[in-house]
Amino acid sequence: MASSSDECRFLDELRKNRVKITLTDTEITGVIQRVHPKKTVLLEDVSEVKSGRKFPGLKLIFGHEIVKVDFISSVNEDHFNEEQRSEFSSLRRKIIMDGDEHDVNYVVIDELHEKFGPAVMHIKEQRVIGLGADVFGQTEQERLCWLQVATKRVVYLFDILLLGGQAIKNGLSMILENPRILKVVHDCRCVARCLRAQFNVNLTNVFDTQVADLMLFYTETGGFLPDRVSRLPELLHRHLKLPAHDLSPLRAREQHTQECPEVWYLRPCPPVLMGAMASSVLHLLPLRLLLLDALMADYTLLVDAHMSSGHDKSLDFHQEESALPKEAEELLSVRRERREWATLHYSLTDAGLLDCSSFRPSPHTHTHTASDLSSVYQ
């Protein structure tokens, strides 16, 4: 069996080879630009064999769509022997999408009549929505391809690549810039930057689950910061306890974005990708509520302790009202205990951050969270 380095070298040799690919519904020819193991084939200079119709730009082919591959000509033709052709045939069988399609209810909006208006009206009636985006391009030349919006009962997938700026001007901007609608986003940097640069839209009233998780980590470790921020699948597993099966579409989406960002240009978009996009915003609303409760836990317990002390007749209530309550002073000892716990269970980086990958669980200790305040104040 070929090693991963041999396979990468072989995949590189495939570039610039002209092939004829028999798909399930047609035959096309094109020049291989890129091949991803277990993923996709990216072609350029593509045309349909029967009609001669040319496809502009690049065309992405999924492995499960390919029936047969024939090599027409190649810049490396002299070096491309029958053994390598056989190897490519074997590789083609491996180029498949990871995981099964997951059943997620969503509505695709790709035109400005019929579904667009009712979708915008429904979203404008919400107080809280989940928001996500898929973009293509480097940071300075990012292009918004898809915008996902989740309400309590439906997920909308707006095809911005087809809808264009009119969709933003004719309704979406009024939602994105509305200070009365809370947008729950995981890592708001990309979508906010892209909306501002491409459409001059300023995203407002945002709850960022990545930032909330960072603040929660800071609190629960007594003031330490992690060496990296958390990805959405990690948050959903950690806080909502979602099983690995439910997270596989999100991991596949991340892998597509990293390995083949051109996938978001593919039209029509395969259902498996649409399901992955819908999954990326499906759980944002319950995740926000859980993170809010966790962030407010110390505050809630401190208020309860503060209120309980008012019923303790043994306490001296003649002190000045502006004096710091003794219950509040316990926060310092709790913070110190949390820092001690963190240094026992994590390694420190040279920058003084906690190395998330180095966590060492102990059966005799637990995470020092707001529950510790409860015991302190008993």
C-alpha positions in Angstrom: 0.0 0.0 0.0 1.3 3.4 -0.9 2.3 5.8 1.8 0.6 9.1 2.3 3.7 10.9 0.9 3.7 8.6 -2.2 0.0 9.3 -2.7 0.5 13.0 -2.5 3.3 12.8 -5.0 1.1 10.8 -7.3 -1.8 13.2 -7.0 0.5 16.0 -7.9 1.5 14.1 -11.1 -2.1 14.0 -12.1 -2.4 17.7 -12.4 -2.7 19.1 -15.9 -3.8 15.8 -17.4 -6.8 16.0 -19.7 -9.4 13.4 -19.0 -12.8 12.3 -20.1 -15.0 11.5 -17.1 -18.2 9.6 -17.4 -20.7 10.8 -14.8 -24.0 9.2 -13.8 -25.9 11.5 -16.2 -23.4 12.8 -18.8 -19.8 12.8 -20.1 -17.4 15.7 -19.7 -13.8 16.4 -20.6 -11.5 18.7 -18.7 -8.0 19.3 -17.3 -7.3 18.1 -13.8 -6.3 21.0 -11.6 -6.5 19.3 -8.2 -7.4 15.9 -6.7 -8.3 15.5 -3.0 -8.0 12.0 -1.5 -11.4 10.7 -0.4 -12.9 14.0 -1.5 -13.2 15.6 -4.9 -11.7 16.2 -8.4 -11.4 19.8 -9.5 -11.4 20.4 -13.3 -10.7 23.4 -15.6 -11.4 23.9 -19.3 -14.5 21.7 -18.9 -16.9 20.9 -21.8 -19.7 18.4 -22.3 -18.9 15.6 -24.8 -22.3 15.2 -26.4 -23.3 18.9 -26.8 -19.8 20.5 -26.9 -21.1 23.1 -24.4 -18.3 24.7 -22.3 -18.5 25.3 -18.6 -17.1 28.6 -17.4 -14.5 28.6 -14.7 -13.8 25.5 -12.6 -16.0 22.5 -12.1 -16.0 20.3 -8.9 -16.7 16.6 -9.3 -17.6 14.4 -6.4 -16.2 10.9 -6.4 -19.6 9.2 -6.0 -20.7 10.8 -9.3 -17.9 9.3 -11.3 -18.5 6.1 -13.3 -15.4 6.0 -15.5 -12.2 8.0 -16.2 -10.3 8.0 -19.5 -7.0 9.9 -20.1 -7.0 11.8 -23.3 -3.7 13.6 -23.3 -1.2 15.0 -20.7 1.8 17.2 -20.4 3.4 14.2 -18.6 2.0 11.7 -21.1 5.3 9.9 -21.5 5.6 9.3 -17.8 2.0 8.3 -17.2 1.9 4.5 -17.6 -0.7 1.8 -17.3 0.2 1.2 -13.6 -0.5 4.8 -12.8 -3.7 4.7 -14.7 -4.7 1.7 -12.6 -3.7 3.6 -9.4 -5.9 6.5 -10.4 -8.8 4.2 -11.0 -8.3 2.8 -7.5 -8.0 6.3 -6.1 -11.2 7.4 -7.9 -13.1 4.8 -5.9 -11.8 6.4 -2.7 -12.9 9.9 -3.6 -16.2 10.0 -1.7 -17.9 12.3 0.7 -17.4 11.5 4.4 -20.4 10.4 6.3 -24.1 10.0 5.4 -26.5 12.8 4.6 -28.1 14.0 7.8 -31.8 14.9 7.9 -31.9 18.7 8.6 -34.9 20.7 7.6 -33.9 23.8 5.6 -35.2 26.1 2.9 -32.9 27.2 0.1 -33.4 30.8 -1.1 -31.8 31.3 -4.5 -34.1 33.8 -6.2 -35.7 37.1 -5.2 -39.3 36.1 -5.6 -41.6 33.6 -4.1 -39.6 32.3 -1.0 -37.3 35.3 -0.4 -40.0 37.8 0.8 -41.8 35.5 3.2 -38.4 34.3 4.6 -37.3 37.9 5.3 -40.6 38.7 6.9 -40.4 35.7 9.2 -36.8 36.5 10.2 -37.7 40.1 11.0 -40.3 38.9 13.5 -37.7 37.1 15.5 -35.9 38.5 18.6 -33.0 36.0 18.3 -31.6 34.2 15.2 -28.6 32.0 14.5 -26.3 33.2 11.8 -23.6 31.6 9.7 -21.7 32.1 6.5 -19.5 30.3 4.0 -17.0 32.4 2.0 -14.3 31.8 -0.6 -11.0 33.7 -1.1 -8.2 35.1 0.9 -8.9 37.6 3.7 -8.5 40.6 1.5 -10.6 39.2 -1.4 -13.2 37.2 0.4 -16.5 36.5 -1.4 -19.7 35.7 0.5 -21.2 32.5 -1.1 -23.8 31.4 1.4 -25.6 33.0 4.4 -27.4 30.8 6.8 -30.1 32.0 9.2 -31.8 29.8 11.8 -35.0 30.6 13.7 -36.7 28.4 16.3 -38.5 26.4 13.6 -36.6 26.7 10.3 -33.1 27.2 8.8 -32.8 29.4 5.7 -29.9 29.0 3.3 -29.5 32.2 1.2 -27.4 31.6 -1.9 -25.7 35.0 -2.0 -23.6 34.0 -5.0 -26.8 33.7 -7.1 -28.9 36.4 -5.3 -26.2 39.0 -5.4 -26.3 42.3 -3.6 -30.0 42.8 -4.3 -30.8 40.2 -1.6 -28.8 42.3 0.9 -30.3 45.6 -0.1 -33.9 44.2 -0.3 -34.2 42.8 3.2 -31.2 41.1 4.6 -29.3 44.3 5.6 -32.4 45.3 7.6 -32.0 42.1 9.6 -28.2 42.1 9.9 -28.0 45.8 11.0 -31.2 45.7 13.2 -30.1 46.3 16.9 -33.4 44.7 18.1 -32.5 41.3 16.6 -29.8 39.3 18.4 -27.6 37.4 16.0 -25.9 34.3 17.5 -22.7 33.5 15.6 -19.8 31.2 16.1 -16.7 33.4 15.3 -18.2 36.6 14.0 -15.0 37.9 12.5 -15.3 36.4 9.1 -19.0 37.2 8.4 -18.7 40.7 9.8 -15.6 41.5 7.8 -17.1 40.1 4.6 -20.4 41.9 5.0 -18.7 45.2 5.6 -16.2 44.9 2.7 -18.5 43.5 0.1 -21.9 45.1 0.9 -21.0 47.9 3.4 -23.2 46.3 6.0 -22.3 46.6 9.7 -23.4 43.5 11.7 -24.8 44.6 15.0 -26.1 43.1 18.3 -24.0 39.9 18.1 -23.6 37.0 20.6 -20.5 35.2 19.7 -20.4 31.6 21.0 -16.7 31.4 20.5 -16.1 34.5 22.7 -18.6 33.2 25.3 -16.7 29.9 25.6 -13.5 31.8 25.9 -14.9 33.9 28.7 -16.2 30.8 30.4 -12.8 29.1 30.2 -11.2 32.3 31.7 -13.7 32.2 34.6 -13.4 28.5 35.3 -9.6 28.4 35.3 -9.3 31.4 37.6 -8.1 33.9 35.0 -6.1 31.7 32.5 -6.5 32.0 28.8 -6.4 28.9 26.4 -3.7 28.6 23.7 -6.5 28.5 21.1 -10.2 29.2 20.7 -12.7 26.4 20.3 -14.2 25.2 17.1 -18.0 24.8 16.8 -18.1 21.0 17.0 -16.0 21.1 20.2 -18.5 23.5 21.8 -21.5 21.5 20.8 -19.9 18.3 22.1 -18.7 20.0 25.3 -21.8 22.0 26.2 -24.7 20.3 24.5 -23.3 16.8 24.7 -24.0 16.1 21.0 -22.8 12.7 19.9 -20.1 12.3 17.2 -22.7 11.2 14.6 -24.5 14.6 14.9 -21.2 16.5 14.6 -19.9 14.7 11.5 -21.5 17.2 9.0 -19.8 20.1 10.8 -16.4 18.4 10.7 -16.9 17.6 7.0 -17.8 21.2 6.4 -14.6 22.4 8.1 -12.5 19.9 6.1 -14.1 21.0 2.8 -13.4 24.7 3.6 -9.8 23.9 4.5 -8.9 21.5 1.7 -11.1 22.7 -1.1 -12.6 26.1 -0.5 -13.9 26.2 -4.1 -16.6 23.8 -3.0 -18.8 26.8 -2.0 -18.8 27.9 -5.7 -20.4 24.6 -6.8 -23.9 25.0 -8.4 -26.1 23.2 -7.9 -24.9 22.6 -4.4 -25.0 19.0 -3.4 -27.6 18.2 -0.7 -24.9 16.8 1.6 -23.2 20.3 1.7 -26.5 22.0 2.2 -27.2 19.7 5.2 -23.8 20.6 6.6 -24.5 24.3 6.2 -27.8 24.0 8.0 -26.2 22.0 10.8 -23.7 24.8 11.4 -26.5 27.1 12.7 -29.1 24.6 13.8 -27.8 24.4 17.5 -26.7 28.0 18.0 -29.8 29.2 19.8 -29.8 26.5 22.5 -26.0 26.8 22.8 -26.4 30.5 23.5 -28.8 29.8 26.4 -26.5 27.3 27.9 -23.5 29.5 27.7 -25.4 32.4 29.2 -26.4 30.3 32.2 -22.9 29.1 32.7 -21.5 32.7 32.4 -24.0 34.0 34.9 -23.7 31.1 37.4 -21.2 32.8 39.7 -23.3 36.0 39.7 -26.5 34.1 40.5 -25.0 32.2 43.4 -23.4 35.4 44.8 -26.8 37.2 44.7 -28.4 34.2 46.5 -25.7 34.3 49.2 -26.0 38.0 49.5 -29.7 37.7 49.9 -29.4 34.8 52.4 -27.1 36.9 54.6 -29.8 39.4 55.0 -31.8 36.9 56.9 -29.0 36.0 59.3 -29.8 37.7 62.6 -26.3 37.1 63.9 -24.7 39.5 61.4 -24.1 43.1 62.1 -26.3 45.2 59.9 -25.1 48.6 61.2 -22.1 48.6 58.9 -22.1 51.1 56.0 -24.2 50.1 53.0 -21.2 50.8 50.8 -19.0 48.3 52.6 -17.9 45.2 50.6 -19.9 42.2 51.7 -17.9 39.3 53.2 -19.6 37.0 50.6 -17.9 38.9 47.8 -14.5 38.4 49.4 -14.8 34.7 49.0 -14.5 35.2 45.2 -10.8 35.7 45.8 -10.3 32.3 47.4 -12.5 30.6 44.8 -10.4 32.2 42.0 -7.2 31.1 43.7 -8.5 27.5 44.0 -9.5 27.5 40.3 -6.0 28.6 39.3 -4.4 25.9 41.3 -6.8 23.3 39.7 -5.9 24.6 36.2 -2.2 24.4 36.7 -2.5 20.8 38.0 -4.6 19.8 34.9 -3.0 21.8 32.1 0.5 22.5 30.9 1.5 26.1 30.5 2.9 27.4 27.2 5.9 29.8 27.1 3.4 32.6 26.7 1.6 31.7 29.9 -1.4 30.2 28.2 -3.0 26.9 29.0 -2.3 24.2 26.5 -5.7 22.8 25.7 -4.3 19.5 24.3 -2.5 18.8 27.5 -5.5 18.4 29.8 -5.0 15.7 32.4 -8.2 14.6 34.1 -8.1 13.3 37.6 -10.7 11.1 39.3 -10.2 12.9 42.6 -10.7 16.5 41.4 -13.3 18.4 39.5 -13.5 21.6 37.5 -13.9 24.5 39.9 -17.0 26.2 38.5 -19.8 28.2 40.1 -20.8 25.2 42.2 -17.7 25.9 44.3 -19.1 29.2 45.3 -22.2 27.4 46.5 -20.2 25.3 48.9 -18.2 28.3 50.1 -21.3 30.2 51.0 -23.1 27.4 52.8 
